[in-house]
Amino acid sequence: MDIPQLPVELITEIISTVWHMPLSRTERITFMRSSALVNSTWADIFDLISSRDVHIPSAAFCEHFIQRLHIQPSAIAPPSVFRTLLNLLQGSAKPSLHPARSANLACRSLTIQIINAEVHPSKGGHMRLTMGGVLDSLLETLDAWSLAPNLRRLSIEYLDTGFDDIFDRDALAALPLQISHLDVRYTFSVGMPTWLVESLRKKQERRRHFVWKAPGVTRLSVIGAGKNTIGDLLVSCSNVQTVDGECSSVSQA
C-alpha cells in the first residue's frame, strides 16, 4: 500500500519547527541523519532550511560545510548531495558534491555549541572545549575567503563552561564584517549545582584587556551570563544599537 505524501507546506513546517528547537548535539545529529533517509522531497526541504540557518555539530561537519561554501551550484542536484550528508554523519567516505543551490549565498545564521567535557567547570580550571577550536577555524576561513556574504547572525552556545572563553578567542578578531548580530548563550546540564553556577557568575571580574573587538556588531543577545560578562561584551561590541535577553538590563556605561 502506498503511503500518502505529506503536503510540502506541512513538511516545511515540521522540519523548520524541529530544526529551530534547542536540540542537544546528539538530537541534532540524529535529526540530520534521519532527514537524509526519509525521501528526496524531505531531504531537499531539509537542505533548504538547514543551509539557511546552519548548525555546526562537529568538526567533520564544519569541514563539509566549508567545502559546500566553495562549490558553485548546478542546475540539478543529484541524490549524492543528500547521500553525502548521510555518509558524513555515519563516518563513511564522502562523494563529490554538486548542490542545486548555493550554500554560500544561502547562509543567514551560524550556530555552534561549545561543550565543556569536564563535569564541573571552575574559574581558572582546565576545560576541554574541542568545538572552540572549530569555531576559530571556521571564522578565520570565512574571513580569509570572504565566504557567506549574507551571513548576519553568529550564535555561540556554551554548555557547562565558565565565562572567560569567548574573550580569549583571538579568532573573533576575524569576525566577518557582515555579521551584525552576536548571540551568546550559557547553559548548564541538569544536575549542575546552582550554587556553582551562581558562584561562577558572581566571581567573573571585569576585564582590562580585550583581544578582539567587533565594531560591525550592532545587535547583541546574551543569555545566562552575569552583569560583568555582559558589560565586557558590550565593550568588545562597541557599536551595539540593540540589546536582547539579559543584557537589556545592563547599562552600556
C-alpha positions as CSV (number, residue, x, y, z in Angstrom):
1,M,0.0,0.0,0.0
2,D,1.3,3.4,-1.0
3,I,2.0,5.8,1.9
4,P,0.4,9.2,1.0
5,Q,2.9,12.1,0.5
6,L,2.6,14.9,3.1
7,P,1.9,18.4,1.6
8,V,5.1,20.3,1.0
9,E,3.9,23.1,3.3
10,L,3.4,20.7,6.2
11,I,6.8,19.1,5.7
12,T,8.4,22.5,5.6
13,E,6.6,23.5,8.9
14,I,7.7,20.2,10.6
15,I,11.3,20.5,9.6
16,S,11.6,24.2,10.4
17,T,10.0,23.7,13.8
18,V,12.3,20.9,14.8
19,W,15.4,22.5,13.3
20,H,14.9,25.7,15.3
21,M,14.3,23.9,18.6
22,P,17.1,24.0,21.3
23,L,18.2,20.4,20.4
24,S,21.2,18.8,22.1
25,R,24.2,17.9,19.9
26,T,23.1,14.2,19.8
27,E,19.5,15.1,19.0
28,R,20.5,17.4,16.2
29,I,22.8,14.9,14.5
30,T,20.1,12.3,14.8
31,F,17.6,14.6,13.0
32,M,20.2,15.4,10.3
33,R,20.9,11.8,9.7
34,S,17.2,10.9,9.6
35,S,16.3,13.7,7.3
36,A,18.7,12.3,4.7
37,L,16.8,9.0,4.7
38,V,13.1,9.9,4.5
39,N,12.7,10.7,0.8
40,S,14.0,13.2,-1.8
41,T,11.3,15.8,-1.0
42,W,12.0,15.8,2.7
43,A,15.8,15.8,2.1
44,D,15.6,18.8,-0.3
45,I,13.4,20.9,2.1
46,F,15.7,20.0,5.0
47,D,18.7,21.1,2.9
48,L,17.0,24.4,2.1
49,I,16.2,25.1,5.8
50,S,19.5,23.9,7.2
51,S,21.5,25.7,4.6
52,R,19.9,29.0,5.6
53,D,20.2,28.5,9.4
54,V,23.4,26.4,9.8
55,H,24.3,24.4,12.9
56,I,27.8,23.1,13.3
57,P,27.6,19.9,15.5
58,S,31.1,18.5,14.8
59,A,34.5,19.3,13.3
60,A,33.8,16.9,10.4
61,F,30.5,18.7,9.6
62,C,32.3,22.0,9.7
63,E,34.8,20.8,7.0
64,H,31.8,19.6,5.0
65,F,30.1,23.0,5.4
66,I,33.2,24.9,4.3
67,Q,33.6,22.6,1.3
68,R,30.0,23.4,0.2
69,L,30.6,27.1,0.6
70,H,33.3,26.9,-2.1
71,I,31.2,24.9,-4.6
72,Q,29.3,26.5,-7.4
73,P,25.7,25.3,-7.7
74,S,24.5,23.2,-10.6
75,A,21.1,23.2,-12.4
76,I,20.2,19.8,-11.0
77,A,21.0,18.3,-7.6
78,P,21.7,14.6,-7.8
79,P,21.0,12.4,-4.8
80,S,24.7,12.5,-3.9
81,V,24.2,15.8,-2.1
82,F,21.9,14.1,0.4
83,R,24.0,10.9,0.4
84,T,27.0,13.0,1.3
85,L,25.3,14.3,4.4
86,L,24.3,10.8,5.4
87,N,27.8,9.3,4.8
88,L,29.4,12.2,6.6
89,L,27.3,11.7,9.7
90,Q,27.9,7.9,9.6
91,G,31.6,8.3,9.1
92,S,31.7,6.9,5.5
93,A,33.6,8.1,2.6
94,K,32.4,11.4,1.1
95,P,31.4,11.6,-2.6
96,S,31.7,14.7,-4.7
97,L,29.2,17.5,-4.2
98,H,27.1,19.2,-6.9
99,P,24.4,21.2,-5.0
100,A,21.4,22.7,-6.7
101,R,21.6,25.9,-4.6
102,S,24.5,28.0,-3.4
103,A,25.2,27.2,0.2
104,N,27.5,30.2,0.2
105,L,24.6,32.6,-0.6
106,A,22.0,30.8,1.4
107,C,23.6,31.0,4.8
108,R,22.0,33.6,7.0
109,S,22.9,32.4,10.5
110,L,25.5,30.1,12.1
111,T,25.1,28.3,15.4
112,I,27.8,26.4,17.2
113,Q,27.7,24.8,20.6
114,I,30.9,24.7,22.7
115,I,30.7,22.0,25.3
116,N,33.0,21.5,28.3
117,A,33.8,17.8,28.6
118,E,34.6,18.3,32.3
119,V,31.7,17.7,34.7
120,H,32.1,20.8,36.9
121,P,33.7,23.9,35.3
122,S,35.6,26.2,37.6
123,K,37.2,29.6,37.2
124,G,40.7,29.1,36.0
125,G,40.3,25.4,35.8
126,H,41.0,23.2,32.8
127,M,38.2,22.8,30.2
128,R,38.2,20.7,27.1
129,L,36.5,22.8,24.5
130,T,37.0,20.9,21.3
131,M,34.4,22.9,19.4
132,G,36.1,26.1,20.4
133,G,38.9,25.3,18.0
134,V,36.3,24.5,15.3
135,L,34.8,28.0,15.8
136,D,38.2,29.6,15.5
137,S,39.0,27.7,12.2
138,L,35.5,28.5,10.8
139,L,35.7,32.2,11.5
140,E,39.3,32.5,10.1
141,T,38.2,30.6,6.9
142,L,35.1,32.7,6.4
143,D,37.2,35.9,6.7
144,A,40.2,34.7,4.6
145,W,38.0,33.6,1.7
146,S,35.2,36.2,2.0
147,L,32.6,33.5,2.3
148,A,28.9,33.6,3.3
149,P,28.2,37.2,2.3
150,N,24.6,37.0,3.6
151,L,25.6,35.7,7.0
152,R,24.1,38.1,9.6
153,R,24.0,36.2,12.9
154,L,26.5,34.2,14.8
155,S,25.2,32.2,17.8
156,I,27.7,30.7,20.3
157,E,26.0,28.3,22.8
158,Y,28.2,27.4,25.8
159,L,27.4,24.3,27.8
160,D,28.9,23.7,31.2
161,T,31.7,26.3,30.8
162,G,32.9,29.4,32.7
163,F,32.6,32.8,31.1
164,D,36.1,33.6,30.1
165,D,36.4,31.6,26.9
166,I,34.7,33.9,24.5
167,F,37.0,36.8,25.5
168,D,40.1,34.6,25.0
169,R,39.4,33.5,21.4
170,D,41.7,35.6,19.1
171,A,39.8,34.3,16.1
172,L,36.8,36.5,17.0
173,A,39.0,39.4,15.8
174,A,38.4,37.8,12.3
175,L,34.6,38.0,12.8
176,P,33.3,38.8,9.2
177,L,32.0,42.3,9.0
178,Q,28.7,41.2,7.5
179,I,27.8,39.6,10.9
180,S,25.7,42.2,12.7
181,H,24.1,40.1,15.4
182,L,26.2,38.2,18.0
183,D,24.1,35.9,20.2
184,V,25.9,34.3,23.2
185,R,24.2,31.8,25.5
186,Y,25.4,30.0,28.6
187,T,23.5,26.9,29.8
188,F,24.3,24.1,32.3
189,S,23.5,20.5,32.4
190,V,20.7,19.1,34.6
191,G,22.3,18.3,37.9
192,M,24.9,21.1,37.8
193,P,24.8,22.6,41.3
194,T,23.1,26.0,41.2
195,W,25.4,27.4,43.8
196,L,28.4,26.6,41.4
197,V,26.7,28.4,38.5
198,E,25.9,31.5,40.6
199,S,29.4,31.5,42.1
200,L,30.9,31.5,38.6
201,R,28.7,34.4,37.6
202,K,29.5,36.5,40.6
203,K,33.3,35.8,40.6
204,Q,33.6,36.8,37.0
205,E,35.5,40.1,37.1
206,R,35.5,42.9,34.5
207,R,38.3,42.7,32.0
208,R,41.0,45.3,31.5
209,H,42.4,44.0,28.2
210,F,40.5,42.7,25.2
211,V,42.0,40.5,22.5
212,W,39.2,41.2,20.0
213,K,36.7,43.9,19.1
214,A,33.7,43.5,16.8
215,P,32.7,47.0,15.5
216,G,30.4,45.5,12.9
217,V,28.1,44.0,15.6
218,T,25.0,46.3,16.1
219,R,22.8,43.8,17.9
220,L,23.9,41.7,21.0
221,S,21.9,39.0,22.7
222,V,23.2,37.4,25.9
223,I,21.5,34.7,28.0
224,G,22.8,33.1,31.2
225,A,25.7,35.4,31.9
226,G,26.4,37.7,34.8
227,K,26.5,41.5,34.5
228,N,30.3,41.7,34.3
229,T,30.4,39.3,31.3
230,I,27.6,41.3,29.6
231,G,29.4,44.5,30.3
232,D,32.6,43.2,28.8
233,L,30.7,42.0,25.7
234,L,29.3,45.5,25.3
235,V,32.9,46.9,25.4
236,S,34.0,44.4,22.7
237,C,30.9,45.2,20.6
238,S,31.2,48.9,21.0
239,N,28.7,49.9,18.3
240,V,25.8,47.9,19.6
241,Q,22.4,49.6,19.0
242,T,20.1,46.8,20.1
243,V,20.4,44.5,23.1
244,D,18.3,41.4,23.8
245,G,17.9,39.0,26.6
246,E,19.5,39.6,29.9
247,C,21.9,42.2,28.5
248,S,19.0,44.6,28.0
249,S,19.1,45.4,31.8
250,V,22.8,46.2,31.8
251,S,23.9,49.8,31.1
252,Q,26.5,50.2,28.3
253,A,28.2,52.7,30.5
